[in-house]
Amino acid sequence: MMSASYETGLATNDDIPVIVAMQDVNLHENGGGLSVRQTADWFRRTMLEMPIVVVRRDGVVVGYALATSIAAKSHVGIVQTMLRAFPATPNCYLYGPVCVTESERGNGLAAMMYREMRKRLPGRMAMSFVRTDNTASLRANRKMGKTELGEFMHDGETYIVFGFTS
């Protein structure tokens, strides 16, 4: 059961160090499920263009979810590979990554951030991708009712692409 102490909202500049630290712990190279490292400056620039949704417990950021334009991630190899296999529709955005502090996982925070993002970007098509060995993330995406568009390969890893309308 979810605690009333969870709140979703938009990230602020003050949240960026926590987001970067959470990202770093959860990178694939550190045993986590995140595939791409972003810098603090990248997060700051992204916040000016698209929402970064956070969930806080008792005022502390314990999760984040990104929305980014296709252009903002056009330099990222894995995104280029995905878009070659699954071209984006006009006005489509990329959803993710989604990251939740380990101690808060299993409490429905990914779904909370997904609902918040959909409210902030109504009617827009979005795409995301998940490595096939990231079972928790695949389960969460399927539970949220996202449509599986198919698979693609990048650097020897297989990913599933999801699509949805906000």
Stockholm file with secondary structure:
# STOCKHOLM 1.0

chainA/1-166         MMSASYETGLATNDDIPVIVAMQDVNLHENGGGLSVRQTADWFRRTMLEMPIVVVRRDGVVVGYALATSIAAKSHVGIVQTMLRAFPATPNCYLYGPVCVTESERGNGLAAMMYREMRKRLPGRMAMSFVRTDNTASLRANRKMGKTELGEFMHDGETYIVFGFTS
#=GR chainA/1-166 SS CCCTTEEEEECCGGGHHHHHHHHHHTBGGGTSSBCCCCCHHHHHHHHHHSCEEEEEETTEEEEEEEEEETGGGTTCHHHHHHHHHSCCCTTCEEEEEEEECGGGTTSSHHHHHHHHHHHHSTTCEEEEEEETTCHHHHHHHHHTTCEEEEEEEETTEEEEEEEEEC
#=GC SS_cons         CCCTTEEEEECCGGGHHHHHHHHHHTBGGGTSSBCCCCCHHHHHHHHHHSCEEEEEETTEEEEEEEEEETGGGTTCHHHHHHHHHSCCCTTCEEEEEEEECGGGTTSSHHHHHHHHHHHHSTTCEEEEEEETTCHHHHHHHHHTTCEEEEEEEETTEEEEEEEEEC
//
